[in-house]
Amino acid sequence: MTSFGPDGPDALLLLSFGGPEGPEQVMPFLENVTRGRGIPPERLTAVAEHYLHFGGVSPINGINRDLVAAIETELARREMEIPVYFGNRNWEPYIEDAVAQMQDNGIRRAAVFSTSAWGGYSGCTQYQEDIARGRASAGREAPELTKLRQYFDHPLLVEMFADAIGKAAATLPDAVRGDARLVFTAHSIPLRAASRCGPDLYERQVGYTSELVAAAAGYREYDQVWQSRSGPPQMPWLEPDVGDHLGALARTGTEAVIVCPVGFVADHIEVVWDLDNELAQQAADAGIAFARASTPNAQPRFAQLVVDLIDELRFDRPAARVGAAGAVPGYGCSVNGQLCTPACSG
């Protein structure tokens, strides 16, 4: 594992997915996201309506700017005087522009925090590719970029989700709260992608986080489901779908559900549309009381988690994890966009 040494990096780059910030940006953004994936135009049009429902503005960029501010506050608290940059894969500010700005400012080595806690191709390897692309765009004098490790089992992530479940449960009617079914959901991916980085790595990591969070929140039973698939119908994806699962719960007489979007660290459109709109309406139609746990977003504990990951490399500390070390594989940091594991390529 790469170590920064006690002086730490020269800067931090927050690397995220990106999202439109106006109606005219929605279709170009979606075309960026789906380029080369064979998504039918009618599917893009349907997804565009989800964004247009919110004025064409995704929450993600605003949340990330707030997170940058929270990280700056936490860095100052720990007396780390380093700047924080922000770049995206699919929309402005692009990572290429962020790396170019870092280079112009004389940054020589930076930590990279990605807004995905997971391994797997889309959760980790694509961010490695983003880093490599950003450096290639900057040229030979590009700063060294070290991606911080996956954090799906970090104590603060588990704590934030567990607390969110408790707050969501408190919004349910007293009569049904005690019997509410806890349902964890994460973004579905094609089965062929699920096996790229080792056997079911992403699925196992998500399942492990759900197990840890459920225990921390005091739930012995829970369900793990998936959401927001976007590929052609003939392509198998991780199942069951959250909507199908809610229908099954309704048929068995479930009166209340708490849905925890454990696969998301911020309120993406997939959270505020798929869960807060579509799934909430489905629950209302079925007569099921519905509560949705919040994601970490930009709360101070999330900023603390980010700086904790930097400190692990500054001071060569063991990774902070809940549960047994190595219970589920998690690859360490990587430098300059090199892959976590060769199996993730392609």
Buried (B, 14 or more C-beta within 10 A) or exposed (E): EEEBEEEBBBBBBBBBBBBBBEBEBBBEBBEBBBEEEEBEEEBBEEBBEBBBEBEBBBBBBBBBBBBBEBBBEBBEEBEBEBBBBBBBBBBBBBBBBBBBBBBEEEBEBBBBBBBBBBBBBBBBBBBBBBBBBBBBBBEEEBBBBBBBBBBBBBBBBBBBBBBBBBEBBEEBEEEBBEEBBBBBBBBBBBBEBBBBBBEBBBBBBBBBBBBBBBBBBEBEEBBBBBBBBBBEEEEEBBEBBBBEBBEEBBEEEBBBBBBBBBBBBBBBBBBBBBBBBBBBEBBEEBEBBBBBBBBBBBBEBBBBBBBBBBBBBBEEEEBBBBBEEEBBBBBBBBBBBEBBBEBBEE
